[in-house]
């Protein structure tokens, strides 16, 4: 269950929500949430391995699967 994978880790959750909200720049995500850039990069790699986000030329975005999972999470008020 991908929802549990996302919400079980604070950094993964923050990164997923930020990317879902349209922020694709990892440095800005790290700075906004006072996180180490490497921790954000690690979370991105994990989310990519689970096919929830993908890289594009100007940052990151949710995959179709990621959009589905985001919709489920929003519906449960977890996000």
mmCIF file of the N, C-alpha and C atoms, coordinates in Angstrom:
data_MODEL
# 
_entry.id   MODEL 
# 
loop_
_atom_site.group_PDB 
_atom_site.id 
_atom_site.type_symbol 
_atom_site.label_atom_id 
_atom_site.label_alt_id 
_atom_site.label_comp_id 
_atom_site.label_asym_id 
_atom_site.label_entity_id 
_atom_site.label_seq_id 
_atom_site.pdbx_PDB_ins_code 
_atom_site.Cartn_x 
_atom_site.Cartn_y 
_atom_site.Cartn_z 
_atom_site.occupancy 
_atom_site.B_iso_or_equiv 
_atom_site.pdbx_formal_charge 
_atom_site.auth_seq_id 
_atom_site.auth_comp_id 
_atom_site.auth_asym_id 
_atom_site.auth_atom_id 
_atom_site.pdbx_PDB_model_num 
ATOM 1   N N  . UNK A 1 1  ? 0.854  -1.182 0.000   1.00 0.00 ? 1  UNK A N  1 
ATOM 2   C CA . UNK A 1 1  ? 0.000  0.000  0.000   1.00 0.00 ? 1  UNK A CA 1 
ATOM 3   C C  . UNK A 1 1  ? 0.894  1.238  0.000   1.00 0.00 ? 1  UNK A C  1 
ATOM 4   N N  . UNK A 1 2  ? 0.871  1.962  -1.098  1.00 0.00 ? 2  UNK A N  1 
ATOM 5   C CA . UNK A 1 2  ? 1.749  3.126  -1.279  1.00 0.00 ? 2  UNK A CA 1 
ATOM 6   C C  . UNK A 1 2  ? 1.421  4.256  -0.302  1.00 0.00 ? 2  UNK A C  1 
ATOM 7   N N  . UNK A 1 3  ? 0.166  4.357  0.102   1.00 0.00 ? 3  UNK A N  1 
ATOM 8   C CA . UNK A 1 3  ? -0.197 5.420  1.033   1.00 0.00 ? 3  UNK A CA 1 
ATOM 9   C C  . UNK A 1 3  ? 0.615  5.302  2.321   1.00 0.00 ? 3  UNK A C  1 
ATOM 10  N N  . UNK A 1 4  ? 0.716  4.088  2.828   1.00 0.00 ? 4  UNK A N  1 
ATOM 11  C CA . UNK A 1 4  ? 1.492  3.845  4.042   1.00 0.00 ? 4  UNK A CA 1 
ATOM 12  C C  . UNK A 1 4  ? 2.965  4.128  3.844   1.00 0.00 ? 4  UNK A C  1 
ATOM 13  N N  . UNK A 1 5  ? 3.472  3.799  2.682   1.00 0.00 ? 5  UNK A N  1 
ATOM 14  C CA . UNK A 1 5  ? 4.878  4.067  2.367   1.00 0.00 ? 5  UNK A CA 1 
ATOM 15  C C  . UNK A 1 5  ? 5.156  5.566  2.437   1.00 0.00 ? 5  UNK A C  1 
ATOM 16  N N  . UNK A 1 6  ? 4.244  6.368  1.933   1.00 0.00 ? 6  UNK A N  1 
ATOM 17  C CA . UNK A 1 6  ? 4.440  7.822  1.917   1.00 0.00 ? 6  UNK A CA 1 
ATOM 18  C C  . UNK A 1 6  ? 4.317  8.408  3.314   1.00 0.00 ? 6  UNK A C  1 
ATOM 19  N N  . UNK A 1 7  ? 3.248  8.079  4.017   1.00 0.00 ? 7  UNK A N  1 
ATOM 20  C CA . UNK A 1 7  ? 2.990  8.749  5.296   1.00 0.00 ? 7  UNK A CA 1 
ATOM 21  C C  . UNK A 1 7  ? 3.831  8.200  6.448   1.00 0.00 ? 7  UNK A C  1 
ATOM 22  N N  . UNK A 1 8  ? 4.499  7.071  6.229   1.00 0.00 ? 8  UNK A N  1 
ATOM 23  C CA . UNK A 1 8  ? 5.308  6.493  7.304   1.00 0.00 ? 8  UNK A CA 1 
ATOM 24  C C  . UNK A 1 8  ? 6.637  7.234  7.510   1.00 0.00 ? 8  UNK A C  1 
ATOM 25  N N  . UNK A 1 9  ? 6.970  8.133  6.596   1.00 0.00 ? 9  UNK A N  1 
ATOM 26  C CA . UNK A 1 9  ? 8.223  8.872  6.702   1.00 0.00 ? 9  UNK A CA 1 
ATOM 27  C C  . UNK A 1 9  ? 7.942  10.353 6.467   1.00 0.00 ? 9  UNK A C  1 
ATOM 28  N N  . UNK A 1 10 ? 8.271  11.185 7.435   1.00 0.00 ? 10 UNK A N  1 
ATOM 29  C CA . UNK A 1 10 ? 7.949  12.615 7.379   1.00 0.00 ? 10 UNK A CA 1 
ATOM 30  C C  . UNK A 1 10 ? 8.543  13.292 6.147   1.00 0.00 ? 10 UNK A C  1 
ATOM 31  N N  . UNK A 1 11 ? 9.775  12.979 5.817   1.00 0.00 ? 11 UNK A N  1 
ATOM 32  C CA . UNK A 1 11 ? 10.428 13.640 4.685   1.00 0.00 ? 11 UNK A CA 1 
ATOM 33  C C  . UNK A 1 11 ? 9.793  13.198 3.374   1.00 0.00 ? 11 UNK A C  1 
ATOM 34  N N  . UNK A 1 12 ? 9.515  11.897 3.237   1.00 0.00 ? 12 UNK A N  1 
ATOM 35  C CA . UNK A 1 12 ? 8.842  11.426 2.023   1.00 0.00 ? 12 UNK A CA 1 
ATOM 36  C C  . UNK A 1 12 ? 7.490  12.108 1.865   1.00 0.00 ? 12 UNK A C  1 
ATOM 37  N N  . UNK A 1 13 ? 6.776  12.236 2.970   1.00 0.00 ? 13 UNK A N  1 
ATOM 38  C CA . UNK A 1 13 ? 5.449  12.867 2.935   1.00 0.00 ? 13 UNK A CA 1 
ATOM 39  C C  . UNK A 1 13 ? 5.555  14.323 2.496   1.00 0.00 ? 13 UNK A C  1 
ATOM 40  N N  . UNK A 1 14 ? 6.489  15.059 3.078   1.00 0.00 ? 14 UNK A N  1 
ATOM 41  C CA . UNK A 1 14 ? 6.690  16.469 2.725   1.00 0.00 ? 14 UNK A CA 1 
ATOM 42  C C  . UNK A 1 14 ? 7.041  16.604 1.245   1.00 0.00 ? 14 UNK A C  1 
ATOM 43  N N  . UNK A 1 15 ? 7.972  15.803 0.786   1.00 0.00 ? 15 UNK A N  1 
ATOM 44  C CA . UNK A 1 15 ? 8.413  15.876 -0.614  1.00 0.00 ? 15 UNK A CA 1 
ATOM 45  C C  . UNK A 1 15 ? 7.258  15.530 -1.549  1.00 0.00 ? 15 UNK A C  1 
ATOM 46  N N  . UNK A 1 16 ? 6.527  14.491 -1.238  1.00 0.00 ? 16 UNK A N  1 
ATOM 47  C CA . UNK A 1 16 ? 5.400  14.078 -2.072  1.00 0.00 ? 16 UNK A CA 1 
ATOM 48  C C  . UNK A 1 16 ? 4.347  15.185 -2.155  1.00 0.00 ? 16 UNK A C  1 
ATOM 49  N N  . UNK A 1 17 ? 4.008  15.777 -1.029  1.00 0.00 ? 17 UNK A N  1 
ATOM 50  C CA . UNK A 1 17 ? 3.003  16.846 -1.009  1.00 0.00 ? 17 UNK A CA 1 
ATOM 51  C C  . UNK A 1 17 ? 3.492  18.065 -1.782  1.00 0.00 ? 17 UNK A C  1 
ATOM 52  N N  . UNK A 1 18 ? 4.748  18.444 -1.587  1.00 0.00 ? 18 UNK A N  1 
ATOM 53  C CA . UNK A 1 18 ? 5.296  19.599 -2.300  1.00 0.00 ? 18 UNK A CA 1 
ATOM 54  C C  . UNK A 1 18 ? 5.280  19.375 -3.814  1.00 0.00 ? 18 UNK A C  1 
ATOM 55  N N  . UNK A 1 19 ? 5.686  18.198 -4.245  1.00 0.00 ? 19 UNK A N  1 
ATOM 56  C CA . UNK A 1 19 ? 5.690  17.902 -5.679  1.00 0.00 ? 19 UNK A CA 1 
ATOM 57  C C  . UNK A 1 19 ? 4.258  17.865 -6.202  1.00 0.00 ? 19 UNK A C  1 
ATOM 58  N N  . UNK A 1 20 ? 3.349  17.294 -5.428  1.00 0.00 ? 20 UNK A N  1 
ATOM 59  C CA . UNK A 1 20 ? 1.936  17.271 -5.826  1.00 0.00 ? 20 UNK A CA 1 
ATOM 60  C C  . UNK A 1 20 ? 1.375  18.689 -5.944  1.00 0.00 ? 20 UNK A C  1 
ATOM 61  N N  . UNK A 1 21 ? 1.914  19.608 -5.151  1.00 0.00 ? 21 UNK A N  1 
ATOM 62  C CA . UNK A 1 21 ? 1.456  20.995 -5.171  1.00 0.00 ? 21 UNK A CA 1 
ATOM 63  C C  . UNK A 1 21 ? 2.116  21.819 -6.272  1.00 0.00 ? 21 UNK A C  1 
ATOM 64  N N  . UNK A 1 22 ? 3.018  21.192 -7.020  1.00 0.00 ? 22 UNK A N  1 
ATOM 65  C CA . UNK A 1 22 ? 3.641  21.867 -8.147  1.00 0.00 ? 22 UNK A CA 1 
ATOM 66  C C  . UNK A 1 22 ? 5.064  22.332 -7.939  1.00 0.00 ? 22 UNK A C  1 
ATOM 67  N N  . UNK A 1 23 ? 5.610  22.114 -6.748  1.00 0.00 ? 23 UNK A N  1 
ATOM 68  C CA . UNK A 1 23 ? 7.003  22.503 -6.493  1.00 0.00 ? 23 UNK A CA 1 
ATOM 69  C C  . UNK A 1 23 ? 7.917  21.359 -6.911  1.00 0.00 ? 23 UNK A C  1 
ATOM 70  N N  . UNK A 1 24 ? 8.694  21.575 -7.945  1.00 0.00 ? 24 UNK A N  1 
ATOM 71  C CA . UNK A 1 24 ? 9.568  20.527 -8.449  1.00 0.00 ? 24 UNK A CA 1 
ATOM 72  C C  . UNK A 1 24 ? 11.034 20.741 -8.145  1.00 0.00 ? 24 UNK A C  1 
ATOM 73  N N  . UNK A 1 25 ? 11.366 21.840 -7.447  1.00 0.00 ? 25 UNK A N  1 
ATOM 74  C CA . UNK A 1 25 ? 12.753 22.170 -7.159  1.00 0.00 ? 25 UNK A CA 1 
ATOM 75  C C  . UNK A 1 25 ? 13.138 21.647 -5.778  1.00 0.00 ? 25 UNK A C  1 
ATOM 76  N N  . UNK A 1 26 ? 14.083 20.721 -5.735  1.00 0.00 ? 26 UNK A N  1 
ATOM 77  C CA . UNK A 1 26 ? 14.449 20.074 -4.478  1.00 0.00 ? 26 UNK A CA 1 
ATOM 78  C C  . UNK A 1 26 ? 15.106 21.026 -3.484  1.00 0.00 ? 26 UNK A C  1 
ATOM 79  N N  . UNK A 1 27 ? 15.908 21.957 -3.982  1.00 0.00 ? 27 UNK A N  1 
ATOM 80  C CA . UNK A 1 27 ? 16.567 22.907 -3.078  1.00 0.00 ? 27 UNK A CA 1 
ATOM 81  C C  . UNK A 1 27 ? 15.532 23.774 -2.367  1.00 0.00 ? 27 UNK A C  1 
ATOM 82  N N  . UNK A 1 28 ? 14.501 24.202 -3.084  1.00 0.00 ? 28 UNK A N  1 
ATOM 83  C CA . UNK A 1 28 ? 13.455 25.025 -2.465  1.00 0.00 ? 28 UNK A CA 1 
ATOM 84  C C  . UNK A 1 28 ? 12.652 24.218 -1.446  1.00 0.00 ? 28 UNK A C  1 
ATOM 85  N N  . UNK A 1 29 ? 12.397 22.949 -1.760  1.00 0.00 ? 29 UNK A N  1 
ATOM 86  C CA . UNK A 1 29 ? 11.674 22.095 -0.808  1.00 0.00 ? 29 UNK A CA 1 
ATOM 87  C C  . UNK A 1 29 ? 12.494 21.948 0.468   1.00 0.00 ? 29 UNK A C  1 
ATOM 88  N N  . UNK A 1 30 ? 13.779 21.662 0.316   1.00 0.00 ? 30 UNK A N  1 
ATOM 89  C CA . UNK A 1 30 ? 14.657 21.493 1.483   1.00 0.00 ? 30 UNK A CA 1 
ATOM 90  C C  . UNK A 1 30 ? 14.702 22.765 2.315   1.00 0.00 ? 30 UNK A C  1 
ATOM 91  N N  . UNK A 1 31 ? 14.857 23.892 1.665   1.00 0.00 ? 31 UNK A N  1 
ATOM 92  C CA . UNK A 1 31 ? 14.962 25.163 2.384   1.00 0.00 ? 31 UNK A CA 1 
ATOM 93  C C  . UNK A 1 31 ? 13.654 25.502 3.095   1.00 0.00 ? 31 UNK A C  1 
ATOM 94  N N  . UNK A 1 32 ? 12.552 25.342 2.412   1.00 0.00 ? 32 UNK A N  1 
ATOM 95  C CA . UNK A 1 32 ? 11.234 25.673 2.983   1.00 0.00 ? 32 UNK A CA 1 
ATOM 96  C C  . UNK A 1 32 ? 10.942 24.873 4.247   1.00 0.00 ? 32 UNK A C  1 
ATOM 97  N N  . UNK A 1 33 ? 11.356 23.615 4.269   1.00 0.00 ? 33 UNK A N  1 
ATOM 98  C CA . UNK A 1 33 ? 11.040 22.726 5.388   1.00 0.00 ? 33 UNK A CA 1 
ATOM 99  C C  . UNK A 1 33 ? 12.231 22.481 6.308   1.00 0.00 ? 33 UNK A C  1 
ATOM 100 N N  . UNK A 1 34 ? 13.312 23.232 6.096   1.00 0.00 ? 34 UNK A N  1 
ATOM 101 C CA . UNK A 1 34 ? 14.513 23.132 6.941   1.00 0.00 ? 34 UNK A CA 1 
ATOM 102 C C  . UNK A 1 34 ? 15.039 21.694 6.983   1.00 0.00 ? 34 UNK A C  1 
ATOM 103 N N  . UNK A 1 35 ? 15.177 21.114 5.785   1.00 0.00 ? 35 UNK A N  1 
ATOM 104 C CA . UNK A 1 35 ? 15.676 19.751 5.654   1.00 0.00 ? 35 UNK A CA 1 
ATOM 105 C C  . UNK A 1 35 ? 17.017 19.756 4.936   1.00 0.00 ? 35 UNK A C  1 
ATOM 106 N N  . UNK A 1 36 ? 17.790 18.729 5.169   1.00 0.00 ? 36 UNK A N  1 
ATOM 107 C CA . UNK A 1 36 ? 19.047 18.580 4.448   1.00 0.00 ? 36 UNK A CA 1 
ATOM 108 C C  . UNK A 1 36 ? 18.725 18.171 3.016   1.00 0.00 ? 36 UNK A C  1 
ATOM 109 N N  . UNK A 1 37 ? 19.442 18.749 2.064   1.00 0.00 ? 37 UNK A N  1 
ATOM 110 C CA . UNK A 1 37 ? 19.200 18.440 0.651   1.00 0.00 ? 37 UNK A CA 1 
ATOM 111 C C  . UNK A 1 37 ? 19.358 16.952 0.362   1.00 0.00 ? 37 UNK A C  1 
ATOM 112 N N  . UNK A 1 38 ? 20.324 16.319 0.980   1.00 0.00 ? 38 UNK A N  1 
ATOM 113 C CA . UNK A 1 38 ? 20.540 14.891 0.730   1.00 0.00 ? 38 UNK A CA 1 
ATOM 114 C C  . UNK A 1 38 ? 19.342 14.073 1.198   1.00 0.00 ? 38 UNK A C  1 
ATOM 115 N N  . UNK A 1 39 ? 18.729 14.452 2.298   1.00 0.00 ? 39 UNK A N  1 
ATOM 116 C CA . UNK A 1 39 ? 17.542 13.737 2.785   1.00 0.00 ? 39 UNK A CA 1 
ATOM 117 C C  . UNK A 1 39 ? 16.395 13.875 1.788   1.00 0.00 ? 39 UNK A C  1 
ATOM 118 N N  . UNK A 1 40 ? 16.250 15.057 1.209   1.00 0.00 ? 40 UNK A N  1 
ATOM 119 C CA . UNK A 1 40 ? 15.216 15.291 0.201   1.00 0.00 ? 40 UNK A CA 1 
ATOM 120 C C  . UNK A 1 40 ? 15.523 14.458 -1.048  1.00 0.00 ? 40 UNK A C  1 
ATOM 121 N N  . UNK A 1 41 ? 16.781 14.431 -1.459  1.00 0.00 ? 41 UNK A N  1 
ATOM 122 C CA . UNK A 1 41 ? 17.166 13.634 -2.631  1.00 0.00 ? 41 UNK A CA 1 
ATOM 123 C C  . UNK A 1 41 ? 16.904 12.147 -2.392  1.00 0.00 ? 41 UNK A C  1 
ATOM 124 N N  . UNK A 1 42 ? 17.191 11.673 -1.189  1.00 0.00 ? 42 UNK A N  1 
ATOM 125 C CA . UNK A 1 42 ? 16.934 10.267 -0.862  1.00 0.00 ? 42 UNK A CA 1 
ATOM 126 C C  . UNK A 1 42 ? 15.439 9.956  -0.945  1.00 0.00 ? 42 UNK A C  1 
ATOM 127 N N  . UNK A 1 43 ? 14.625 10.865 -0.421  1.00 0.00 ? 43 UNK A N  1 
ATOM 128 C CA . UNK A 1 43 ? 13.173 10.673 -0.474  1.00 0.00 ? 43 UNK A CA 1 
ATOM 129 C C  . UNK A 1 43 ? 12.696 10.648 -1.922  1.00 0.00 ? 43 UNK A C  1 
ATOM 130 N N  . UNK A 1 44 ? 13.247 11.524 -2.749  1.00 0.00 ? 44 UNK A N  1 
ATOM 131 C CA . UNK A 1 44 ? 12.881 11.561 -4.173  1.00 0.00 ? 44 UNK A CA 1 
ATOM 132 C C  . UNK A 1 44 ? 13.240 10.234 -4.839  1.00 0.00 ? 44 UNK A C  1 
ATOM 133 N N  . UNK A 1 45 ? 14.415 9.708  -4.559  1.00 0.00 ? 45 UNK A N  1 
ATOM 134 C CA . UNK A 1 45 ? 14.819 8.427  -5.143  1.00 0.00 ? 45 UNK A CA 1 
ATOM 135 C C  . UNK A 1 45 ? 13.853 7.313  -4.745  1.00 0.00 ? 45 UNK A C  1 
ATOM 136 N N  . UNK A 1 46 ? 13.459 7.304  -3.474  1.00 0.00 ? 46 UNK A N  1 
ATOM 137 C CA . UNK A 1 46 ? 12.519 6.289  -3.002  1.00 0.00 ? 46 UNK A CA 1 
ATOM 138 C C  . UNK A 1 46 ? 11.161 6.437  -3.680  1.00 0.00 ? 46 UNK A C  1 
ATOM 139 N N  . UNK A 1 47 ? 10.682 7.670  -3.807  1.00 0.00 ? 47 UNK A N  1 
ATOM 140 C CA . UNK A 1 47 ? 9.397  7.911  -4.460  1.00 0.00 ? 47 UNK A CA 1 
ATOM 141 C C  . UNK A 1 47 ? 9.452  7.548  -5.942  1.00 0.00 ? 47 UNK A C  1 
ATOM 142 N N  . UNK A 1 48 ? 10.601 7.769  -6.564  1.00 0.00 ? 48 UNK A N  1 
ATOM 143 C CA . UNK A 1 48 ? 10.768 7.396  -7.972  1.00 0.00 ? 48 UNK A CA 1 
ATOM 144 C C  . UNK A 1 48 ? 10.796 5.870  -8.123  1.00 0.00 ? 48 UNK A C  1 
ATOM 145 N N  . UNK A 1 49 ? 11.442 5.185  -7.199  1.00 0.00 ? 49 UNK A N  1 
ATOM 146 C CA . UNK A 1 49 ? 11.495 3.725  -7.257  1.00 0.00 ? 49 UNK A CA 1 
ATOM 147 C C  . UNK A 1 49 ? 10.097 3.120  -7.162  1.00 0.00 ? 49 UNK A C  1 
ATOM 148 N N  . UNK A 1 50 ? 9.214  3.794  -6.437  1.00 0.00 ? 50 UNK A N  1 
ATOM 149 C CA . UNK A 1 50 ? 7.833  3.324  -6.284  1.00 0.00 ? 50 UNK A CA 1 
ATOM 150 C C  . UNK A 1 50 ? 6.925  3.870  -7.379  1.00 0.00 ? 50 UNK A C  1 
ATOM 151 N N  . UNK A 1 51 ? 7.530  4.542  -8.355  1.00 0.00 ? 51 UNK A N  1 
ATOM 152 C CA . UNK A 1 51 ? 6.809  5.077  -9.528  1.00 0.00 ? 51 UNK A CA 1 
ATOM 153 C C  . UNK A 1 51 ? 5.729  6.093  -9.150  1.00 0.00 ? 51 UNK A C  1 
ATOM 154 N N  . UNK A 1 52 ? 5.994  6.870  -8.083  1.00 0.00 ? 52 UNK A N  1 
ATOM 155 C CA . UNK A 1 52 ? 5.050  7.888  -7.640  1.00 0.00 ? 52 UNK A CA 1 
ATOM 156 C C  . UNK A 1 52 ? 5.370  9.261  -8.222  1.00 0.00 ? 52 UNK A C  1 
ATOM 157 N N  . UNK A 1 53 ? 6.652  9.508  -8.506  1.00 0.00 ? 53 UNK A N  1 
ATOM 158 C CA . UNK A 1 53 ? 7.068  10.764 -9.127  1.00 0.00 ? 53 UNK A CA 1 
ATOM 159 C C  . UNK A 1 53 ? 8.023  10.449 -10.264 1.00 0.00 ? 53 UNK A C  1 
ATOM 160 N N  . UNK A 1 54 ? 8.199  11.441 -11.131 1.00 0.00 ? 54 UNK A N  1 
ATOM 161 C CA . UNK A 1 54 ? 9.145  11.295 -12.235 1.00 0.00 ? 54 UNK A CA 1 
ATOM 162 C C  . UNK A 1 54 ? 9.861  12.616 -12.449 1.00 0.00 ? 54 UNK A C  1 
ATOM 163 N N  . UNK A 1 55 ? 11.045 12.510 -13.026 1.00 0.00 ? 55 UNK A N  1 
ATOM 164 C CA . UNK A 1 55 ? 11.844 13.703 -13.299 1.00 0.00 ? 55 UNK A CA 1 
ATOM 165 C C  . UNK A 1 55 ? 11.503 14.229 -14.677 1.00 0.00 ? 55 UNK A C  1 
ATOM 166 N N  . UNK A 1 56 ? 11.394 15.551 -14.759 1.00 0.00 ? 56 UNK A N  1 
ATOM 167 C CA . UNK A 1 56 ? 11.271 16.191 -16.068 1.00 0.00 ? 56 UNK A CA 1 
ATOM 168 C C  . UNK A 1 56 ? 12.340 17.260 -16.151 1.00 0.00 ? 56 UNK A C  1 
ATOM 169 N N  . UNK A 1 57 ? 12.458 17.947 -17.264 1.00 0.00 ? 57 UNK A N  1 
ATOM 170 C CA . UNK A 1 57 ? 13.607 18.844 -17.451 1.00 0.00 ? 57 UNK A CA 1 
ATOM 171 C C  . UNK A 1 57 ? 13.660 19.992 -16.456 1.00 0.00 ? 57 UNK A C  1 
ATOM 172 N N  . UNK A 1 58 ? 12.522 20.445 -15.920 1.00 0.00 ? 58 UNK A N  1 
ATOM 173 C CA . UNK A 1 58 ? 12.565 21.564 -14.984 1.00 0.00 ? 58 UNK A CA 1 
ATOM 174 C C  . UNK A 1 58 ? 12.211 21.158 -13.556 1.00 0.00 ? 58 UNK A C  1 
ATOM 175 N N  . UNK A 1 59 ? 12.327 19.894 -13.231 1.00 0.00 ? 59 UNK A N  1 
ATOM 176 C CA . UNK A 1 59 ? 12.074 19.445 -11.857 1.00 0.00 ? 59 UNK A CA 1 
ATOM 177 C C  . UNK A 1 59 ? 11.408 18.082 -11.813 1.00 0.00 ? 59 UNK A C  1 
ATOM 178 N N  . UNK A 1 60 ? 10.492 17.930 -10.887 1.00 0.00 ? 60 UNK A N  1 
ATOM 179 C CA . UNK A 1 60 ? 9.809  16.657 -10.679 1.00 0.00 ? 60 UNK A CA 1 
ATOM 180 C C  . UNK A 1 60 ? 8.311  16.875 -10.704 1.00 0.00 ? 60 UNK A C  1 
ATOM 181 N N  . UNK A 1 61 ? 7.589  15.805 -11.013 1.00 0.00 ? 61 UNK A N  1 
ATOM 182 C CA . UNK A 1 61 ? 6.128  15.851 -11.002 1.00 0.00 ? 61 UNK A CA 1 
ATOM 183 C C  . UNK A 1 61 ? 5.597  14.473 -10.638 1.00 0.00 ? 61 UNK A C  1 
ATOM 184 N N  . UNK A 1 62 ? 4.329  14.422 -10.255 1.00 0.00 ? 62 UNK A N  1 
ATOM 185 C CA . UNK A 1 62 ? 3.701  13.149 -9.959  1.00 0.00 ? 62 UNK A CA 1 
ATOM 186 C C  . UNK A 1 62 ? 3.468  12.371 -11.245 1.00 0.00 ? 62 UNK A C  1 
ATOM 187 N N  . UNK A 1 63 ? 3.594  11.071 -11.159 1.00 0.00 ? 63 UNK A N  1 
ATOM 188 C CA . UNK A 1 63 ? 3.198  10.210 -12.269 1.00 0.00 ? 63 UNK A CA 1 
ATOM 189 C C  . UNK A 1 63 ? 1.679  10.070 -12.216 1.00 0.00 ? 63 UNK A C  1 
ATOM 190 N N  . UNK A 1 64 ? 1.095  9.429  -13.205 1.00 0.00 ? 64 UNK A N  1 
ATOM 191 C CA . UNK A 1 64 ? -0.358 9.174  -13.160 1.00 0.00 ? 64 UNK A CA 1 
ATOM 192 C C  . UNK A 1 64 ? -0.707 8.376  -11.907 1.00 0.00 ? 64 UNK A C  1 
ATOM 193 N N  . UNK A 1 65 ? 0.139  7.405  -11.592 1.00 0.00 ? 65 UNK A N  1 
ATOM 194 C CA . UNK A 1 65 ? -0.068 6.595  -10.390 1.00 0.00 ? 65 UNK A CA 1 
ATOM 195 C C  . UNK A 1 65 ? 0.039  7.471  -9.131  1.00 0.00 ? 65 UNK A C  1 
ATOM 196 N N  . UNK A 1 66 ? 1.021  8.370  -9.118  1.00 0.00 ? 66 UNK A N  1 
ATOM 197 C CA . UNK A 1 66 ? 1.180  9.282  -7.995  1.00 0.00 ? 66 UNK A CA 1 
ATOM 198 C C  . UNK A 1 66 ? -0.035 10.176 -7.805  1.00 0.00 ? 66 UNK A C  1 
ATOM 199 N N  . UNK A 1 67 ? -0.631 10.621 -8.906  1.00 0.00 ? 67 UNK A N  1 
ATOM 200 C CA . UNK A 1 67 ? -1.835 11.456 -8.834  1.00 0.00 ? 67 UNK A CA 1 
ATOM 201 C C  . UNK A 1 67 ? -2.977 10.669 -8.191  1.00 0.00 ? 67 UNK A C  1 
ATOM 202 N N  . UNK A 1 68 ? -3.105 9.391  -8.558  1.00 0.00 ? 68 UNK A N  1 
ATOM 203 C CA . UNK A 1 68 ? -4.137 8.527  -7.962  1.00 0.00 ? 68 UNK A CA 1 
ATOM 204 C C  . UNK A 1 68 ? -3.937 8.400  -6.453  1.00 0.00 ? 68 UNK A C  1 
ATOM 205 N N  . UNK A 1 69 ? -2.703 8.137  -6.071  1.00 0.00 ? 69 UNK A N  1 
ATOM 206 C CA . UNK A 1 69 ? -2.390 7.967  -4.648  1.00 0.00 ? 69 UNK A CA 1 
ATOM 207 C C  . UNK A 1 69 ? -2.621 9.279  -3.893  1.00 0.00 ? 69 UNK A C  1 
ATOM 208 N N  . UNK A 1 70 ? -2.250 10.393 -4.491  1.00 0.00 ? 70 UNK A N  1 
ATOM 209 C CA . UNK A 1 70 ? -2.476 11.696 -3.859  1.00 0.00 ? 70 UNK A CA 1 
ATOM 210 C C  . UNK A 1 70 ? -3.969 11.910 -3.638  1.00 0.00 ? 70 UNK A C  1 
ATOM 211 N N  . UNK A 1 71 ? -4.778 11.558 -4.609  1.00 0.00 ? 71 UNK A N  1 
ATOM 212 C CA . UNK A 1 71 ? -6.235 11.681 -4.470  1.00 0.00 ? 71 UNK A CA 1 
ATOM 213 C C  . UNK A 1 71 ? -6.766 10.844 -3.321  1.00 0.00 ? 71 UNK A C  1 
ATOM 214 N N  . UNK A 1 72 ? -6.245 9.624  -3.180  1.00 0.00 ? 72 UNK A N  1 
ATOM 215 C CA . UNK A 1 72 ? -6.662 8.767  -2.072  1.00 0.00 ? 72 UNK A CA 1 
ATOM 216 C C  . UNK A 1 72 ? -6.275 9.376  -0.733  1.00 0.00 ? 72 UNK A C  1 
ATOM 217 N N  . UNK A 1 73 ? -5.050 9.906  -0.653  1.00 0.00 ? 73 UNK A N  1 
ATOM 218 C CA . UNK A 1 73 ? -4.580 10.500 0.595   1.00 0.00 ? 73 UNK A CA 1 
ATOM 219 C C  . UNK A 1 73 ? -5.389 11.738 0.960   1.00 0.00 ? 73 UNK A C  1 
ATOM 220 N N  . UNK A 1 74 ? -5.699 12.557 -0.034  1.00 0.00 ? 74 UNK A N  1 
ATOM 221 C CA . UNK A 1 74 ? -6.515 13.747 0.239   1.00 0.00 ? 74 UNK A CA 1 
ATOM 222 C C  . UNK A 1 74 ? -7.886 13.356 0.749   1.00 0.00 ? 74 UNK A C  1 
ATOM 223 N N  . UNK A 1 75 ? -8.433 12.288 0.213   1.00 0.00 ? 75 UNK A N  1 
ATOM 224 C CA . UNK A 1 75 ? -9.751 11.823 0.629   1.00 0.00 ? 75 UNK A CA 1 
ATOM 225 C C  . UNK A 1 75 ? -9.798 11.301 2.050   1.00 0.00 ? 75 UNK A C  1 
ATOM 226 N N  . UNK A 1 76 ? -8.659 10.909 2.593   1.00 0.00 ? 76 UNK A N  1 
ATOM 227 C CA . UNK A 1 76 ? -8.620 10.378 3.960   1.00 0.00 ? 76 UNK A CA 1 
ATOM 228 C C  . UNK A 1 76 ? -8.185 11.431 4.971   1.00 0.00 ? 76 UNK A C  1 
ATOM 229 N N  . UNK A 1 77 ? -7.969 12.647 4.498   1.00 0.00 ? 77 UNK A N  1 
ATOM 230 C CA . UNK A 1 77 ? -7.523 13.756 5.370   1.00 0.00 ? 77 UNK A CA 1 
ATOM 231 C C  . UNK A 1 77 ? -6.168 13.496 6.019   1.00 0.00 ? 77 UNK A C  1 
ATOM 232 N N  . UNK A 1 78 ? -5.373 12.619 5.455   1.00 0.00 ? 78 UNK A N  1 
ATOM 233 C CA . UNK A 1 78 ? -4.022 12.363 5.961   1.00 0.00 ? 78 UNK A CA 1 
ATOM 234 C C  . UNK A 1 78 ? -3.120 13.512 5.547   1.00 0.00 ? 78 UNK A C  1 
ATOM 235 N N  . UNK A 1 79 ? -3.453 14.116 4.426   1.00 0.00 ? 79 UNK A N  1 
ATOM 236 C CA . UNK A 1 79 ? -2.666 15.228 3.922   1.00 0.00 ? 79 UNK A CA 1 
ATOM 237 C C  . UNK A 1 79 ? -3.429 16.510 4.176   1.00 0.00 ? 79 UNK A C  1 
# 
